[in-house]
Structures are given as structure tokens and as C-alpha cells.
Amino acid sequence: MLWVAAFVLTNILLDLAPGSAVERVVSEGMSKGWLGAQPAILGILLADLVWCFLAISALFTTMVTMPLLLYGAKWFGLTCLLVLLARSLHVAIVGRGVHEVPPPPSPHVLRSVLRGFELQTSRPAALIFFVAVLSVFTGSREGWEDRLVEFGFFAVALEWPLFTLYALAAATAGRGMARRGDKTVGE
């Protein structure tokens, strides 16, 4: 049970780290509201499902064909997680500066889903994230196959409420910055 709690906490901390997906969600949230950001979030989650499937396939193949190689992958994964955590803490404390993210050009839902999918599939770091997290937390004990799939899909599912909170905060900030008679951030 401790492994599950550590897995959830690690995922939340890494999902809260600002990155290109968070910038897209915040941009869409400010311009379209939290509900209008849901298609972009869906696109990001679909891309993460693809990366998760690739990571599960690679880890399963490695465990079945060369189990000793998986132990090396676990240590590499743990190192990657520590580097990601250090980078996230550095960005949270020091900041990356303000990046202007242009609002999405079209209100079409499908276009927003495709842009979120395209954004997330262009980041192979997501594959490293899934390989690192899954190799560290699933272990090689009895039932590792089930944990590999369950943890992988749970990691993707955990992103939806976090991204929705980002979109809600951005929508609230966008409305709060608008003055009476002025245009809102998205206009």
C-alpha cells in the first residue's frame, strides 16, 4: 500500500510541474474557460495513452526476455525521476520567466483535441516519464504484469483532474484580470 501512495504522490508532483502541456491548458483555460480547455486536455491524455502503451510494451518485453536488464532500467528510471523532481523544484522556486502562449486560433473542438495530441506526442520525454515511473513502482514481484498496466493507466487518468484544476485556475484568473468594459484575456 505504501508503494501505491508513493506512486500517486510522485505522479501528482511531476504532473504539477509546469511544462508545455500545462502551458497549453492554461492558455486554453484563459481564453475559453475551464470547460473549453477540456478538448485540449483530452488530446494530451490521448497522447499520454500512446506513450504509456509504448512504455508498457517495452517494459513487458524487457521483463520477459531479459529480466536482469530491467533492474538496470529501474535504477536508470529512479535517476530520471530524481532529475525530473529536481528540475521541477528548480522551476517552481526560480521560475522560467514569462512565456507568452498565443491563444488557440480556432474554437473548434476537434482542432483543439488534435493540437493537444500533437503537442504531447512531440515530447518523447513523456515516454521516459512512463518508463521511469512504471519501472520503479511496479517491481518484479508476483503480479507485476497487472501492476504495470494498472499503474500506467492510473497515471494517465490522474492527469485529468490536475489539468482541469489548472484550467479552472486559469479561467478564474482570466476573468479576474478583466475590468469592466475591457476585453478579457482571450478576446
Disulfide bonds with the S-S distance in Angstrom:
none
